[in-house]
Amino acid sequence: MLTTAHLIQHYHLQPHPEGGWYKETYKSSETIPAAGLPERFSGERSFSTAIYFLLEQGNFSAFHRIKSDECWHFYSGDPLEVFVLYTNGRLEVITLGQDILNGQLFQYVVPANCWFASRPAASSAFCFVGCTVAPGFDFADFEMAEEKILLDLFPIHTAVIKELCR
């Protein structure tokens, strides 16, 4: 039986600053020069990057945002809830998993600059997913949310913001 300990050991996963475990599995050797990117990027970026990402019940990926689109892929384990706060104030909750007949998705793209967080669904022991980012992820593009700022921007979503900020 596959366990989180097996996944962490087998894939050499490391703690992620937003919560959970991760490992970069791909980083394009080719880059896009800064002049070819939108102004929100501070320098050149890889064409694309990919990671494995693991969350266990009782842990969560805190609200954060990045400057690129991020495609999430479900691999194994149980359903994962992804919470996306759009700039217009709309909250969308997507469930990644294998029960497609009940609306779960194998893939979902979080648009650039949206605040987002994730956690295992209530009945989930763990969720093993992947994330692909293009232009490629760089920690210079990563911003962890401050609870007070999100509460000021999206007061209608107070409960979920308080649950998913660190």
C-alpha positions in Angstrom: 0.0 0.0 0.0 1.3 3.4 -1.0 2.0 5.7 2.0 3.1 9.3 2.3 6.4 8.1 3.9 7.0 6.0 0.8 6.4 9.0 -1.5 8.5 11.3 0.5 11.4 8.8 0.6 11.1 7.6 -3.0 10.9 11.0 -4.6 13.2 12.8 -2.1 10.4 15.3 -1.3 11.3 18.4 0.7 9.1 20.7 2.9 7.5 23.5 0.8 7.2 27.0 2.2 3.5 27.1 1.6 2.9 23.7 3.3 3.2 20.2 2.1 6.1 18.4 0.4 7.6 18.9 -3.1 10.3 18.2 -5.5 11.1 19.9 -8.8 11.0 17.2 -11.5 11.6 19.4 -14.6 13.1 22.7 -15.4 13.5 23.6 -19.1 17.1 24.2 -20.1 15.9 26.9 -22.4 14.8 30.3 -21.2 12.7 33.2 -22.3 14.6 36.5 -22.1 13.0 39.2 -19.9 12.3 41.3 -23.0 10.0 38.5 -24.2 8.0 38.3 -21.1 5.3 40.6 -19.6 6.5 43.4 -17.3 5.4 41.5 -14.2 8.5 39.3 -14.5 11.8 40.6 -13.2 14.1 38.6 -15.4 14.4 35.6 -17.7 12.4 32.5 -17.0 12.6 28.9 -18.0 10.1 27.9 -20.6 8.4 25.6 -18.1 8.9 23.8 -14.7 7.2 20.9 -13.0 7.0 19.6 -9.5 5.5 16.7 -7.5 3.4 18.0 -4.6 2.1 16.0 -1.6 -0.4 17.1 1.1 -1.4 15.0 4.0 -4.7 15.3 6.0 -4.2 18.0 8.6 -1.9 20.1 6.4 -2.6 22.6 3.7 -1.0 24.8 1.0 -1.5 28.3 2.3 -2.9 31.1 0.1 -0.3 32.4 -2.3 0.0 33.6 -5.8 2.5 33.4 -8.6 3.0 35.4 -11.9 2.4 32.4 -14.2 -0.5 30.0 -14.9 -0.1 26.8 -12.9 -1.6 23.6 -14.2 -2.4 21.0 -11.4 -2.4 17.3 -12.2 -3.9 14.6 -10.0 -1.7 11.5 -9.6 -2.6 9.4 -6.6 -4.2 9.3 -3.2 -7.5 11.0 -2.4 -9.3 14.2 -3.5 -7.6 17.6 -3.2 -9.6 20.8 -2.9 -8.1 23.9 -4.6 -9.4 27.3 -3.6 -8.9 30.1 -6.1 -9.7 33.8 -5.3 -10.0 35.8 -8.5 -9.2 39.5 -8.6 -13.0 40.2 -9.0 -13.7 38.6 -5.6 -15.1 35.3 -6.9 -14.1 32.2 -5.0 -13.9 28.9 -7.0 -13.3 25.5 -5.3 -12.1 22.8 -7.6 -11.7 19.2 -6.5 -8.9 17.2 -8.1 -9.4 13.4 -8.0 -10.4 10.4 -10.0 -14.2 10.5 -9.4 -15.0 12.3 -12.7 -18.6 11.3 -12.5 -19.0 13.5 -9.4 -17.2 16.5 -10.9 -13.6 15.8 -9.8 -10.9 16.8 -12.3 -7.6 15.2 -13.3 -6.3 18.7 -14.3 -7.0 22.3 -13.5 -5.2 25.5 -14.4 -5.0 28.3 -11.8 -4.6 31.6 -13.7 -1.6 33.8 -13.1 -1.9 36.4 -10.3 -4.9 34.7 -8.5 -4.6 33.9 -4.9 -4.9 30.1 -4.3 -4.6 27.5 -1.6 -5.3 23.8 -1.3 -6.0 21.1 1.2 -7.0 17.4 1.3 -10.8 16.9 1.2 -12.3 16.0 4.5 -12.2 12.3 3.8 -8.7 12.3 2.2 -5.7 10.7 3.9 -3.3 12.3 1.4 -3.2 13.8 -2.1 -0.2 13.4 -4.5 -0.4 15.8 -7.4 1.9 17.7 -9.8 2.1 21.3 -10.9 3.4 22.6 -14.2 4.2 26.3 -14.5 4.8 28.3 -17.7 6.7 30.5 -17.9 8.6 28.4 -15.4 8.4 28.9 -11.7 10.9 31.1 -9.9 10.6 32.0 -6.2 11.0 35.6 -7.3 7.4 35.3 -8.6 6.0 33.7 -5.4 4.1 35.8 -2.9 2.7 34.3 0.3 -0.6 35.9 1.3 -0.9 37.9 4.5 -4.3 37.1 6.2 -5.1 40.8 6.9 -4.6 41.9 3.3 -6.8 39.1 1.9 -9.5 39.8 4.5 -9.5 43.4 3.5 -9.7 42.5 -0.2 -12.2 39.6 0.1 -14.2 40.0 3.4 -17.0 37.8 2.1 -14.6 34.9 2.2 -13.4 35.4 5.8 -13.9 31.8 6.9 -11.8 30.2 4.1 -9.1 32.8 4.3 -8.7 32.3 8.1 -8.5 28.5 7.5 -5.9 28.7 4.7 -3.5 31.4 5.7 -0.3 30.9 7.8 
